[in-house]
Amino acid sequence: MNGFVFDILVAVSMGLAGAVLFSLIGLVSGTDETTTIAPVTLLVVLLGVPPVGIFTFWMAAAISKHMTHAVPTALLGIPGDTLATPLLQQATALRNLGAPHIALRKMLAGAIISAFIAVPLAVLFAILLAPFGKAITSSAPWIFIAAAIFIAYFSAGRWSSVLTLVPFVMLIVALQSFTGQQNVKLSVSYFLGIAIGPLVADLISSISPVEAKRMHRAEYRRSSLAPDVKSWAGFFPNPFKVLDKTQIAATAAAAAVTSATFVFSPVAMTVLAGEIVGSRIKHAYHRLTTVLSVKNGVTESTYIAEALIPLIAFGLPLSPVAAGPAAPLFNAPPRFTVDLASGQVNNLHTMMSPMEFLGYGLLAVVLAALIAYPFAMNYAHTAAAFVARRISHEAIIGTFVGLVAVIGLWEGGIFGLLVILTIGLVGGTLNRVIGFNAGVQFMGYYAAVLSVPALMKLFV
């Protein structure tokens, strides 16, 4: 079979798998992107899927999840994931007005339009930055320190996150030294520990008498599901008819601007874009619907840009998304590696051309648009009701814990599990207490691996 045809078939099949799987996962409220997308993508990498298949899978998964996370957010009043949290205020306001179906449609239409805009613009910006790639790669140990401090400062914890970087980095260095003495070299286990940190912290907290008392509730939480209202014919409603001209222009402009930014927090960019657009619209109802379309569009464009620009231009995970949910695209030993000692990277950056990123990126958007968009538009009410009544959160948690345990044992046996538990508990607790989030922790990991050895050479 012709190599190009084979790549297309692999990309389509993996893209469909990512779109279907994460369209469903997006319906489950509270499923964090890093905790879900990253471990599954890592499994895809380690199973030996060709590079174009890995990339298309990740893109379709991320885009689909940021479409269907609108369902629990709009219909149940519960954030679908981390990036759905900034949308909750406007979604709740429309829900209180009896128009959650309008909120859902605006969010979905904004997402699909932004995704198609973000891919080509992100590739373009990456190409413009690519000439500086060698200089940035050679300076990576110092860039990671600066990026870690920068991302920490703009996280929820601000200066407390910046200060916490030091002991967190030292913890990783100490664990590396200990496992190295046992002839066990770990990398994936650190990544998994950071990814599922909040989950580990919550699970361990639940068996603490102190925390169990705090978590206790006198009654079950009740969620009311809004009625299903459909006002279009056919299966695929035109997003350009769902949004009015003002909303289309605002969504497109926000997507274009945020497709050029790749070092800022996606949550912060989502909030900022919503505030800028909302401040220019006087009519309350129109402001609510416009802000929702823009915000959900920005959840797509920031994720796409923050993965594509560092991946294409540098091959280094120099953004919160690249260091978090997209980390397996950069560093997943033994297949993908970042070796700053020799100045070499061996990942999708070296395995795919910019035009391949563009082509397969647009393919992923098309697949997500064909799966997630019409599914959420037509079956949101039925799906939300099924998830709320039938899907056990414990089952979802158990699935991901099992997946992480298998990968940890594969990499380092009992040491892999111990590192995952240690990093997960420490990182998850720090995230909960001071806002030291996963993006900052990933940058701390790279600083420990790459920057600390460079500093030791200078001062020791």
HELIX and SHEET records of a PDB file:
HELIX    1   1 GLY A    3  ILE A   25  1                                  23    
HELIX    2   2 GLU A   33  LEU A   46  1                                  14    
HELIX    3   3 PRO A   51  THR A   68  1                                  18    
HELIX    4   4 ALA A   70  VAL A   71  1                                   2    
HELIX    5   5 PRO A   72  LEU A   76  3                                   5    
HELIX    6   6 THR A   82  LEU A   87  5                                   6    
HELIX    7   7 LEU A   88  ASN A   96  1                                   9    
HELIX    8   8 PRO A  100  LEU A  129  1                                  30    
HELIX    9   9 ALA A  130  PHE A  132  5                                   3    
HELIX   10  10 GLY A  133  SER A  138  1                                   6    
HELIX   11  11 ALA A  140  TYR A  153  1                                  14    
HELIX   12  12 TRP A  159  GLN A  181  1                                  23    
HELIX   13  13 VAL A  188  ALA A  195  1                                   8    
HELIX   14  14 GLY A  197  SER A  205  1                                   9    
HELIX   15  15 PRO A  209  MET A  215  1                                   7    
HELIX   16  16 PRO A  239  VAL A  242  1                                   4    
HELIX   17  17 LYS A  245  THR A  258  1                                  14    
HELIX   18  18 PRO A  266  GLY A  278  1                                  13    
HELIX   19  19 ALA A  284  ALA A  313  1                                  30    
HELIX   20  20 PRO A  320  ALA A  323  1                                   4    
HELIX   21  21 ALA A  327  LEU A  329  5                                   3    
HELIX   22  22 LEU A  348  MET A  351  1                                   4    
HELIX   23  23 PRO A  354  ARG A  390  1                                  37    
HELIX   24  24 HIS A  393  ILE A  434  1                                  42    
HELIX   25  25 ALA A  438  TYR A  446  1                                   9    
HELIX   26  26 ALA A  447  SER A  451  3                                   5    
HELIX   27  27 VAL A  452  PHE A  459  1                                   8    
SHEET    1   A 2 THR A 337  ASP A 339  0                                        
SHEET    2   A 2 GLN A 344  ASN A 346 -1                                        
END                                                                             
